[in-house]
């Protein structure tokens, strides 16, 4: 992400790793299509993408990767300066939003009704490069919506 460019828009790309931990010994989880993953700086959406559709068996921890891309994102000058200062201080706060439709497999029941899982997390990274490290993370909200 080139913040010093004379152009007002940026096209950030993030490769994220997400860990799904299903510690339940009776439930399997189907992660369905139509998911979304989005990263924000302040209230500005920097990039978005989707999760892969897959089945996660019981007692399983799965790590999957998603490439998130943003195109021609316009940052207000105050946001651009604040982001440049955060990068210089090596403490860049971002908000991560995830929405994933899931169905559960319980015993011989093939699939339950669809539930939309929502999760938001504040993350602070040390830089905006491939070598970025998470300095702090705070899971601050999650929920479910029944989708029938």
C-alpha positions in Angstrom: 0.0 0.0 0.0 1.7 3.2 -1.2 0.6 6.0 1.1 3.2 8.5 -0.2 1.9 8.3 -3.8 0.8 11.6 -5.3 -2.5 9.9 -6.3 -5.4 10.2 -3.9 -6.5 6.6 -4.2 -4.9 3.4 -3.0 -5.4 -0.3 -3.9 -4.4 -2.3 -0.9 -4.0 -6.1 -0.8 -3.9 -8.2 2.3 -3.3 -11.9 2.6 -5.0 -13.1 5.8 -4.9 -16.4 7.7 -7.9 -17.3 9.7 -8.1 -20.1 12.3 -11.4 -21.9 12.7 -11.4 -24.0 15.8 -14.2 -26.5 16.2 -13.7 -28.1 19.6 -17.1 -29.7 19.7 -17.0 -33.5 19.5 -20.5 -33.9 18.1 -20.9 -31.0 15.6 -19.5 -30.7 12.1 -19.6 -27.2 10.4 -20.3 -26.5 6.8 -19.0 -23.1 5.8 -21.2 -22.1 2.9 -20.7 -19.8 -0.1 -21.6 -16.0 0.1 -19.2 -15.2 2.9 -17.4 -11.9 3.2 -14.2 -10.7 4.8 -13.4 -6.9 5.0 -10.6 -4.8 6.6 -11.2 -1.2 7.7 -9.0 1.6 8.8 -11.1 3.9 10.9 -14.5 3.7 9.0 -12.9 3.3 5.6 -13.1 -0.1 3.9 -9.6 -0.9 2.6 -10.2 -4.3 1.0 -12.5 -7.3 0.9 -12.7 -10.9 -0.1 -14.4 -14.2 0.6 -13.7 -17.4 2.5 -13.5 -20.7 0.9 -16.6 -23.0 1.2 -15.6 -26.2 3.1 -16.7 -28.7 5.7 -15.0 -28.8 9.1 -15.4 -32.0 11.0 -15.8 -32.2 14.8 -12.7 -31.7 17.0 -10.8 -30.0 14.2 -8.8 -26.8 13.8 -8.5 -25.5 10.3 -6.4 -22.6 9.1 -7.3 -21.1 5.7 -6.1 -18.2 3.8 -7.9 -15.5 1.9 -6.6 -12.8 -0.4 -8.4 -9.4 0.2 -8.2 -6.7 -2.4 -9.2 -3.1 -2.6 -9.4 -1.0 -5.7 -9.2 2.8 -5.9 -9.9 3.3 -2.2 -10.2 7.0 -1.5 -8.8 8.2 1.9 -9.6 11.6 3.2 -6.4 13.6 3.7 -6.8 13.4 7.5 -7.2 9.6 7.3 -4.1 9.3 5.0 -2.0 11.4 7.4 -3.2 9.4 10.4 -2.4 6.1 8.6 1.0 7.4 7.7 1.7 8.4 11.3 0.5 5.0 12.5 2.8 3.3 10.1 5.7 5.5 11.3 4.9 4.6 14.9 4.7 0.9 14.0 1.2 0.6 15.5 -1.4 0.4 12.7 -5.0 -0.2 14.0 -7.3 -2.1 11.7 -10.8 -3.6 12.1 -11.5 -7.0 10.6 -15.1 -8.0 9.8 -16.1 -11.5 8.8 -19.6 -12.8 7.8 -19.9 -16.5 7.0 -23.1 -18.5 6.4 -22.8 -21.9 8.2 -24.8 -25.1 8.6 -24.2 -27.7 11.3 -24.1 -31.4 11.0 -25.3 -33.1 14.2 -24.9 -36.8 14.4 -26.9 -38.3 11.5 -28.7 -35.1 10.8 -27.2 -34.0 7.4 -27.5 -30.2 7.7 -29.2 -27.8 10.0 -30.8 -24.5 8.9 -28.4 -21.8 7.7 -27.0 -19.4 10.3 -25.0 -16.2 9.4 -22.0 -16.0 11.7 -20.7 -12.5 12.2 -17.4 -11.6 13.8 -15.5 -8.3 14.3 -12.0 -7.9 15.7 -9.7 -5.0 16.3 -6.1 -5.7 15.2 -3.0 -3.7 15.6 -0.1 -4.6 13.3 3.4 -3.2 13.3 3.6 -2.5 9.5 1.7 -2.8 6.3 4.0 -5.2 4.5 4.2 -9.0 3.9 6.3 -9.3 7.1 3.6 -7.6 9.3 3.2 -8.9 12.8 0.1 -8.7 15.0 0.9 -6.6 18.1 -2.6 -6.7 19.6 -6.0 -8.2 18.9 -9.3 -7.7 20.6 -12.3 -9.8 19.7 -15.0 -7.4 20.5 -18.3 -8.6 18.9 -19.8 -11.6 17.3 -23.2 -13.0 16.7 -25.5 -15.1 14.7 -28.5 -14.4 12.4 -30.9 -17.2 11.5 -31.3 -17.4 7.7 -33.8 -20.3 7.5 
